[in-house]
Amino acid sequence: MSILNRSSAMHSEHSLLPVAEVFLAAMIWSSSFVAVKVVLAYTGPFTTGGLRYFIAFLMSIPLLVMKRRPKGQETLPRLTKAEWIQLSVMGISQYTIGNAALFFALQTMSATSGSLALSLVPIPVLLFSAIFLHERPRGLQLIGVLIAVVGSLLFFSPGIKTQQPIGLVALSITIVSFSIFPILGRRFARERSLDNITLTSIPLGIGGGALLVLALFVEGLPRMPLQAWGLIIGLASVNTLLAYLLYNHSLQHLTAVQVNVMLNLSPIGTALIAWGALGEHISPFQMAAMFMIIAGASLAQRRIPNRGIEIPE
């Protein structure tokens, strides 16, 4: 009986921990839009993204060295060529292209409209997961995805007015680019070929570094007040490094679709922060849509039967 209880407790722990990690990451990311909007008042979108992600990479270097260099080993284990390519694609798609396009769109669009892009990411992730990972959602999970996406559209529809076409194009690029990272990250996590620190740090360095170089050529050297620099440091340490460590670790136990549908909670947090900080009210219609998103996220995170994937102790 004690063995059964212990097994049940371990199963419950492994089930709840990744869900809690995604929830915490979603709550952290919910503040990103407000902070980014403030920083964009002092510098360009490429500089904002490049500084945020490359500083996060610099902060991760001590963790990377300690994790990848076991005691008594003088050199770091080498990554294979295929791993370098996949990590580079993750970094370029997520940070250089996806976030650069998102920050560019936020110059002409509201934070609410920018949040809408994140709520639509599960659609291409669902398609790519079925094609490349063979992780096809079950009936209830698919219904959860649809409910969450429809709820997001309803919740943020009051903020979608006449937008500049270039902003809508940038958001479309963001949606597609953001769907690549969880697919490749899930593949690494499922195969247990890389540790979480490497999976987080290397794409940050590649994608953030490329975006920072682009920013120097396009926008020049940043000139920002201390307040903006403080927000950049906070975005780098908490909203990037910590949040992505939680996000990538959750992919070891949850599918890419489950994780990204649960991230629909992040735009809700953004709206709530804007309501408290900026006085933006939430209508009863939006409240109902909010509960739709939460219900959809709950359905989508239902466990898929383990197909030979070991869960580390």
Beta strands, then each sheet from edge to edge (+ up, - down):
end
